[in-house]
């Protein structure tokens, strides 16, 4: 299909979404599917629900609507959905609150709101998200508002739909003047939300308080029509084009809400609690919309400390949106931003470059742990779901409880992606690695005028720690590439170890598979592996029994025990394999003029790094040279 054909197909699909009928036709649609007459909050939750919800166990859920765009905010998103969107959709009192997202700059607040707005545009174009309104209503209001209040209870009993709100001034006048009060003849159309068309989605951004008018929210008088209609209270003489009018039935974003003048905030009191607002010389105008605002922590603290704001504060649901605290998720954020820039097609990013930047960024957001034996590096790994020797799962929960405000400060993603971008375009290199990124981050701190001397020193120390983690990762990468058929070698060593451990713990001998002779378990082999991770002579029996218990647990659940199934054992096997080859690696990678055999081995390792680990010829060569220098220290 050519692009022109795709364009025509898209246009045909948009045209197919058009629907128009009478109020009686709409009533039939409501009878068949009462959900189409739901509130704005119901619409938003249905949209989230329709994208898919995955149960992760322990009461945790993953919402597919957010997971592909927002990384590392799973806990915050679950709280947001479970504490606000879901109960709001069930018409609980929480829907009468303004949703305020509070968090540090570049933490994902605006991205979350944009995701909701874009999602609504798409969802109203699906059968599940179909929405209908009175034709030519400036506020695309619910057609059921045509039903008199006296008949609404009977309607609820028959149709199972609860009606809230009243006709806007324009529709009230049209009903009488154009249709003689015959609500059954009032035309109804399908509504497609669009921020650019200002239908169902509104955005209000603060500007100069002296020039900004409340009309931006509630609409304004059209003075050019006063002589024609004779009164400012005539609906035809009023422009119902404020953001609150246009966002009706959908979502209204209040950007940087606490920077707004107070007169704009007071308009939200009645809207959140009673579902209406005051505009011009009219009675209160009904509005059904989800109001979502965002601000930073400093402005929020100043806001709640002002007693004059107590009324509005009690009408807010505040959701903290902290920085992501998982290095693997932070890496996904940077990968997404780099891919979107197009620079990734011009300059190769070596594996580990974005991960190393992520390690530095996440550690800058963490608070020093109080628990003995755990430092920032271990804490960073624990938060990312990596097992750390000697730390239990309950200890991670304890670490989180130590600092409830963790993630509300630290290095923001914008700074890091700016420095990564600088590294990508600097020096005309075809490939940049982790050291280039760390160097760019350091240079950025030197040029950063707003951070204190103490903070700069702290961040410089974190860059040093991030480099140490990269050094370990780089050595492991090269060592693995040097080990021929690494996975097979690791599994062979695992099976030999497990055979001996099982015989040792059960008090049996081992039968030689070739000679069928029986002999004692190979203590030297077992200890050579266990000593790699500091298992002492006194601890060896407990460690071996722990391995057998783990194997038994896997067998009961029908799972295969791999060498990676037990983190300490995985560590021990890898270190043993690497230790056996350390001298070979050291000599090969650090030789200035390698001989033929060394050159052949280096080419094999380079090819393995390129084929299996995402390196290019340049960064593979640089990695081997760098690891050679590390091993010679």
C-alpha positions in Angstrom: 0.0 0.0 0.0 1.4 3.4 -1.0 1.5 6.3 1.4 -1.3 8.0 -0.6 -3.5 4.9 -0.2 -2.8 4.9 3.5 -3.8 8.5 3.7 -7.1 7.9 1.9 -7.8 4.9 4.1 -7.2 7.0 7.2 -9.6 9.7 5.9 -12.2 7.0 5.2 -11.9 5.6 8.8 -12.3 9.1 10.2 -15.4 9.7 8.1 -16.8 6.4 9.3 -16.7 7.6 12.9 -19.3 10.3 12.1 -22.7 9.6 13.7 -25.7 11.9 13.9 -29.2 11.2 15.1 -32.1 12.4 17.3 -32.2 12.3 21.1 -34.5 9.3 20.8 -31.8 7.5 18.7 -29.3 8.4 21.4 -31.6 6.9 24.1 -31.5 3.6 22.2 -27.7 3.7 22.2 -27.8 4.3 26.0 -30.2 1.4 26.5 -27.8 -0.9 24.6 -24.6 0.4 26.3 -25.1 2.6 29.4 -21.4 3.2 29.7 -21.5 5.7 26.9 -23.2 8.1 29.3 -20.5 7.8 31.9 -18.6 10.7 33.5 -15.2 12.0 32.4 -13.5 10.1 35.2 -15.1 6.9 34.0 -13.9 7.6 30.5 -10.3 8.0 31.6 -10.3 4.8 33.7 -12.0 2.8 31.0 -9.2 4.0 28.6 -6.5 2.8 31.1 -8.4 -0.4 31.7 -8.8 -1.1 27.9 -5.0 -0.9 27.4 -4.6 -3.9 29.7 -3.8 -4.6 33.3 -1.3 -7.3 34.4 -1.3 -8.8 37.9 2.2 -9.1 39.1 1.5 -10.6 42.5 1.7 -9.2 46.0 -1.1 -6.8 45.1 1.0 -5.1 42.4 -0.3 -4.3 39.0 1.2 -3.1 35.7 -0.8 -0.8 33.5 0.1 -1.2 29.9 -1.3 2.3 29.1 1.7 3.9 31.0 4.4 1.1 30.8 5.6 1.8 27.3 6.3 5.5 27.9 6.9 6.1 31.7 9.8 4.1 33.1 10.5 3.4 36.8 7.3 5.0 38.1 5.3 1.8 38.5 4.6 2.3 42.2 3.5 5.9 41.7 1.3 5.0 38.8 -0.4 2.1 40.6 -1.1 4.5 43.5 -2.5 7.1 41.1 -4.8 4.6 39.4 -5.9 2.8 42.6 -6.3 5.9 44.8 -7.7 8.3 42.2 -8.7 7.1 38.8 -10.5 3.9 39.8 -12.5 5.2 42.8 -13.3 8.3 40.7 -14.7 6.1 38.0 -17.0 4.5 40.6 -18.4 8.0 41.4 -16.8 8.0 44.9 -16.2 11.4 46.5 -12.6 11.4 45.4 -13.7 12.5 41.9 -14.7 15.8 43.5 -11.1 16.6 44.0 -8.5 18.3 41.8 -5.7 16.0 41.0 -2.3 17.6 41.7 0.9 15.9 40.6 3.8 17.1 42.7 7.4 16.2 42.0 10.8 17.5 40.9 11.5 19.0 37.5 11.7 16.6 34.6 10.3 13.8 36.8 7.5 12.8 34.3 4.5 14.9 35.4 4.0 16.6 32.1 4.7 13.4 30.2 2.0 11.6 32.2 -0.6 14.3 31.5 0.3 14.4 27.8 -0.1 10.6 27.7 -3.6 10.9 29.1 -4.5 13.6 26.7 -3.2 11.8 23.6 -4.8 8.6 24.9 -8.2 10.3 25.2 -7.9 11.5 21.6 -7.4 7.9 20.4 -9.8 6.3 22.8 -12.8 8.4 21.7 -12.2 7.1 18.2 -12.7 3.5 19.3 -16.1 1.7 19.9 -15.3 1.3 23.6 -14.6 5.0 24.0 -17.5 6.4 21.8 -18.9 9.6 23.2 -22.0 11.6 22.2 -23.0 15.2 22.7 -25.8 17.7 21.8 -25.0 19.0 18.3 -23.5 22.5 18.1 -23.2 22.7 21.9 -20.1 24.8 22.7 -19.4 22.5 25.6 -20.1 19.2 23.9 -22.4 18.4 26.8 -24.1 15.1 27.7 -27.5 14.8 25.8 -29.1 13.3 28.9 -29.1 16.8 30.4 -32.2 17.3 28.3 -34.2 15.1 30.6 -36.0 17.2 33.3 -34.9 16.7 36.9 -38.3 15.4 37.9 -38.0 12.4 35.6 -34.3 11.5 36.2 -35.0 9.0 39.1 -37.4 7.1 36.9 -34.8 7.2 34.1 -32.2 5.8 36.4 -34.5 2.9 37.4 -35.2 2.1 33.8 -31.8 2.7 32.1 -29.5 2.3 35.1 -27.8 5.6 34.4 -27.4 8.4 37.0 -27.7 11.9 35.4 -25.8 14.8 36.8 -25.7 18.4 35.6 -28.0 20.8 33.6 -28.1 22.2 30.2 -25.7 25.0 29.3 -27.3 28.4 28.5 -26.9 27.9 24.7 -28.6 24.5 24.6 -31.4 25.7 27.0 -32.2 28.6 24.6 -32.0 26.4 21.5 -34.3 23.8 23.0 -37.0 26.5 23.5 -36.4 28.7 20.5 -35.6 26.1 17.8 -37.4 23.0 19.0 -40.3 24.3 21.0 -39.2 22.3 24.1 -39.4 19.0 22.1 -36.3 17.2 23.6 -36.9 14.2 21.4 -36.0 16.3 18.3 -32.8 17.7 19.6 -29.9 16.4 17.4 -27.1 14.4 18.9 -23.6 13.7 17.3 -20.6 11.6 18.1 -17.7 13.6 19.6 -14.0 13.0 18.9 -11.7 14.6 21.4 -8.9 16.7 20.0 -6.6 19.1 21.8 -5.8 21.0 18.6 -9.5 21.5 17.9 -10.2 22.3 21.6 -12.7 19.6 22.0 -12.8 17.7 25.3 -9.2 18.6 26.2 -8.1 21.9 27.6 -4.8 23.3 28.7 -4.3 26.4 30.9 -0.8 27.8 31.4 -0.1 30.8 33.7 1.3 34.0 32.2 1.7 37.6 33.3 -1.0 38.1 36.1 -1.5 41.7 34.8 -2.5 40.6 31.3 -4.2 37.2 31.9 -8.0 37.3 32.2 -10.3 35.0 33.9 -12.1 34.8 30.5 -9.3 32.4 29.5 -11.0 29.9 31.8 -14.7 30.7 31.6 -15.3 32.5 28.3 -16.1 36.1 27.6 -18.8 38.5 26.3 -18.8 39.1 22.6 -19.4 42.9 22.6 -19.8 43.0 18.8 -23.2 41.2 19.2 -24.6 43.3 22.1 -26.5 45.7 19.8 -28.0 42.7 17.9 -29.1 40.7 21.0 -29.6 43.6 23.4 -28.3 42.0 26.6 -25.1 40.6 28.0 -27.0 37.8 29.6 -28.2 36.5 26.2 -26.2 33.2 25.5 -25.7 34.3 21.8 -23.8 37.3 23.0 -21.3 35.2 25.0 -18.3 33.2 23.8 -18.2 29.9 25.6 -14.6 29.3 24.6 -12.8 29.2 27.9 -10.6 26.2 28.7 -13.2 25.0 31.2 -15.9 25.1 28.5 -13.8 23.3 26.0 -12.5 20.6 28.3 -16.0 19.6 29.4 -16.6 15.8 29.3 -12.8 15.3 29.2 -9.6 16.5 30.7 -8.4 19.9 31.8 -4.6 20.4 32.4 -3.6 23.2 34.7 0.1 23.7 34.0 2.2 25.0 37.0 -1.0 25.7 38.9 0.6 27.3 41.9 2.1 30.0 39.7 -1.4 31.2 38.8 -3.0 34.2 40.3 -5.4 33.4 43.2 -8.5 34.5 41.2 -8.0 31.6 38.8 -7.7 29.1 41.6 -10.9 30.1 43.4 -12.9 29.3 40.2 -11.9 25.6 40.8 -13.6 25.5 44.3 -17.1 25.2 42.9 -16.0 23.2 39.9 -14.3 20.4 41.8 -16.9 20.1 44.6 -20.2 20.9 42.9 -19.4 20.3 39.2 -20.2 23.8 38.1 -18.6 27.2 37.6 -19.7 30.9 37.2 -19.4 32.6 33.9 -20.7 36.0 32.9 -24.3 36.9 33.8 -25.5 33.3 33.8 -26.5 30.9 36.4 -23.9 28.3 37.4 -22.8 26.3 34.4 -22.5 22.5 34.8 -19.2 20.9 33.8 -17.9 17.3 34.0 -14.2 17.2 33.6 -11.1 15.7 35.2 -8.9 18.5 36.4 -5.2 17.5 36.6 -2.5 20.0 37.6 1.2 19.8 38.4 3.7 21.7 40.4 7.1 21.3 42.1 7.7 20.6 45.8 9.0 24.0 46.7 5.9 25.8 45.4 3.6 23.2 47.0 5.2 23.7 50.4 4.8 27.5 50.1 1.1 27.0 49.0 0.1 24.8 51.9 1.8 27.0 54.5 -0.5 29.9 53.4 -3.7 29.7 55.5 -5.7 31.5 52.8 -5.4 28.4 50.6 -7.0 25.9 53.1 -10.3 25.7 51.2 -8.6 24.8 47.9 -6.1 22.5 49.6 -8.9 20.4 51.1 -10.2 20.0 47.5 -7.0 18.5 46.2 -5.7 15.0 45.9 -1.9 15.3 45.9 0.1 12.5 44.2 3.9 12.5 44.5 5.7 11.8 41.2 9.3 11.3 42.3 12.3 10.6 40.1 12.8 7.0 38.9 15.1 5.1 41.3 15.9 2.1 39.1 19.1 2.3 36.9 17.7 -0.2 34.3 14.6 2.0 33.9 16.7 5.2 33.8 18.7 3.6 30.9 15.4 3.0 29.0 14.5 6.7 29.5 17.9 7.8 27.9 17.6 5.2 25.2 14.2 6.5 24.2 15.4 10.2 24.2 18.5 9.4 22.2 16.6 7.3 19.7 14.1 10.1 19.2 16.9 12.6 18.5 18.2 10.8 15.5 21.8 11.2 16.7 22.0 7.5 17.4 22.0 6.9 13.6 25.1 9.0 13.2 27.2 8.1 16.3 27.3 4.6 17.8 26.7 4.4 21.6 28.8 1.7 23.1 27.0 -0.8 25.4 27.3 0.4 29.0 27.4 4.1 28.2 23.8 4.9 29.0 23.8 2.3 31.9 26.8 4.1 33.5 25.1 7.5 33.2 22.0 5.9 34.8 24.0 4.5 37.7 25.4 8.1 38.5 21.9 9.7 38.1 20.1 7.2 40.3 22.7 7.3 43.1 22.4 11.1 43.1 18.7 10.7 44.0 19.2 8.1 46.8 19.6 9.0 50.5 22.5 7.5 52.4 21.3 4.2 54.0 21.4 3.9 57.8 21.6 0.1 57.7 25.1 -1.2 58.4 26.8 -3.0 55.5 24.8 -1.2 52.8 26.2 1.7 50.8 24.7 3.7 48.0 25.9 1.3 45.3 24.4 -1.7 47.0 21.2 0.2 47.6 21.1 1.2 43.9 21.3 -2.5 42.9 18.7 -3.6 45.5 16.2 -1.0 44.2 16.8 -2.4 40.7 15.8 -5.9 41.8 19.4 -7.2 41.8 20.2 -9.7 44.6 23.0 -8.5 47.0 24.7 -11.0 49.1 23.6 -10.8 52.8 20.6 -8.6 52.1 17.1 -10.0 52.5 14.0 -8.9 50.6 12.6 -7.4 53.8 15.7 -5.2 54.1 14.8 -3.5 50.9 11.4 -2.5 52.2 13.1 -1.2 55.3 15.4 0.9 53.2 12.5 2.4 51.4 10.8 3.3 54.7 13.9 5.1 56.0 13.4 8.0 53.6 9.8 8.4 52.4 10.8 11.5 50.4 13.5 9.7 48.4 13.5 10.5 44.7 12.3 14.1 45.2 15.7 15.5 44.6 18.9 14.7 42.7 20.1 15.0 39.1 17.3 15.3 36.6 17.1 13.4 33.3 17.2 16.6 31.2 20.7 17.5 32.5 22.0 14.0 31.8 20.5 13.8 28.3 22.0 17.2 27.5 25.4 16.0 28.5 25.0 12.8 26.5 24.0 14.9 23.5 27.1 17.0 24.0 29.2 13.9 24.1 27.5 12.6 20.9 28.2 15.7 18.9 31.6 16.6 20.3 34.9 15.8 18.7 33.6 14.1 15.5 33.9 10.6 17.0 32.1 7.7 15.3 31.5 6.0 18.7 31.3 7.1 22.3 31.6 4.9 25.4 30.9 5.2 29.1 34.1 7.1 29.8 33.1 9.8 27.2 29.7 10.1 28.9 31.2 10.4 32.4 33.7 13.0 31.2 30.8 15.0 29.7 28.9 14.8 33.0 31.9 16.0 34.9 32.5 18.9 32.5 28.8 19.8 32.9 29.2 20.1 36.6 32.2 22.5 36.1 29.9 24.7 34.0 26.9 24.5 36.3 26.6 27.8 38.2 23.6 26.9 40.4 24.9 24.0 42.5 26.8 24.5 45.7 30.4 23.5 46.3 29.3 20.7 48.7 26.8 19.3 46.1 29.4 19.5 43.4 31.8 17.5 45.5 29.1 14.9 46.2 28.3 14.5 42.6 31.9 14.3 41.6 32.3 11.4 44.1 29.3 9.7 42.6 30.9 10.0 39.1 33.9 8.2 40.5 31.7 5.5 42.0 29.8 5.1 38.7 33.2 4.6 36.9 34.1 1.9 39.4 30.9 0.1 38.5 31.6 0.5 34.8 35.2 -0.9 35.4 33.7 -4.0 36.9 31.1 -4.3 34.1 33.8 -3.8 31.4 36.1 -6.5 32.9 33.2 -8.9 33.2 32.2 -8.2 29.5 35.7 -8.9 28.2 36.3 -11.9 30.5 33.0 -13.4 29.3 34.0 -12.8 25.7 37.3 -14.6 26.3 35.7 -17.6 27.8 34.8 -19.9 24.9 31.2 -21.0 25.0 30.7 -19.2 28.3 27.2 -20.5 29.0 28.3 -24.1 28.3 31.4 -23.7 30.5 29.3 -22.3 33.3 26.7 -25.0 33.2 29.4 -27.7 33.1 31.0 -26.3 36.2 27.6 -26.0 37.8 26.7 -29.6 37.2 30.1 -30.8 38.5 29.7 -28.7 41.6 26.1 -29.8 42.2 27.1 -33.5 41.8 29.7 -33.1 44.5 27.5 -31.0 46.8 24.7 -33.6 46.7 27.1 -36.4 47.5 28.7 -34.4 50.3 25.4 -33.4 52.0 23.9 -37.0 51.7 27.2 -38.7 52.8 27.4 -40.7 49.5 30.3 -41.3 47.1 30.4 -40.2 43.5 30.6 -42.8 40.7 33.0 -42.0 37.8 30.9 -42.0 34.6 33.7 -43.7 32.6 35.4 -46.1 35.0 32.4 -46.6 37.3 34.8 -46.3 40.3 33.4 -44.6 43.4 35.3 -41.8 45.1 34.7 -39.1 47.7 33.2 -35.7 46.8 35.9 -33.4 45.3 36.4 -31.0 48.2 39.1 -29.1 46.3 36.7 -28.3 43.4 33.9 -27.2 45.7 36.1 -25.0 47.8 37.8 -23.4 44.7 34.3 -22.2 43.7 33.0 -21.2 47.2 36.1 -19.3 48.1 35.5 -16.9 45.2 32.7 -15.3 47.2 34.2 -15.6 50.7 32.4 -18.7 51.9 34.6 -19.9 54.9 35.3 -23.4 56.0 32.8 -23.1 58.8 30.1 -21.8 56.4 30.5 -24.3 53.6 28.0 -26.9 54.9 25.2 -24.2 55.4 25.9 -22.8 51.9 25.8 -26.2 50.2 22.5 -27.1 52.0 21.1 -23.8 51.0 21.8 -24.6 47.3 20.1 -28.0 47.6 17.0 -26.4 49.3 16.9 -23.9 46.4 17.1 -26.7 43.8 14.2 -28.5 45.6 12.1 -25.4 45.6 12.6 -25.0 41.9 11.8 -28.7 41.2 8.5 -28.3 43.1 7.5 -25.5 40.9 8.5 -27.3 37.8 11.4 -24.9 37.0 14.9 -25.8 35.8 17.7 -24.7 38.2 20.3 -22.8 36.1 23.6 -21.4 37.1 22.0 -18.0 37.3 19.2 -19.1 39.6 21.2 -18.5 42.8 22.9 -15.1 42.7 25.9 -16.0 45.1 26.5 -19.2 43.2 26.3 -17.5 39.9 28.9 -15.0 41.2 31.2 -17.7 42.4 31.1 -19.7 39.1 31.8 -16.6 37.0 34.6 -15.5 39.2 36.1 -19.0 39.1 35.9 -19.1 35.3 37.4 -15.7 35.0 40.2 -16.4 37.6 41.3 -19.4 35.5 41.7 -17.1 32.4 42.8 -13.9 34.1 46.5 -14.2 33.2 45.6 -15.0 29.6 43.3 -12.0 29.3 45.8 -9.7 31.0 48.7 -10.6 28.7 46.5 -10.6 25.5 44.7 -7.3 26.1 47.8 -5.3 27.3 50.4 -6.4 24.8 51.4 -3.5 22.6 52.7 -5.7 19.8 50.7 -8.9 20.0 52.1 -12.1 18.3 50.0 -14.1 15.8 48.2 -16.2 18.4 47.4 -13.2 20.6 46.2 -11.3 17.6 44.0 -14.2 16.6 42.5 -14.4 20.1 41.9 -10.7 20.2 40.1 -10.8 16.8 37.9 -13.7 18.1 37.0 -11.7 21.3 36.3 -8.6 19.2 34.1 -10.5 16.9 32.2 -12.0 19.8 31.7 -8.5 21.4 30.4 -7.2 18.1 28.2 -10.2 17.2 26.7 -10.9 20.7 27.1 -7.8 22.8 26.3 -4.8 20.6 29.8 -3.3 20.2 31.2 -1.9 17.0 34.8 -2.5 15.9 35.9 0.8 17.4 34.4 0.5 20.9 35.2 -3.3 21.1 38.9 -2.4 20.5 38.8 0.5 23.0 37.1 -1.8 25.6 39.9 -4.4 25.3 42.6 -1.8 25.6 40.9 -0.3 28.6 40.4 -3.6 30.4 44.0 -4.4 29.7 45.1 -1.2 31.5 42.7 -2.1 34.4 44.2 -5.6 34.8 47.7 -4.2 34.9 47.1 -1.8 37.7 
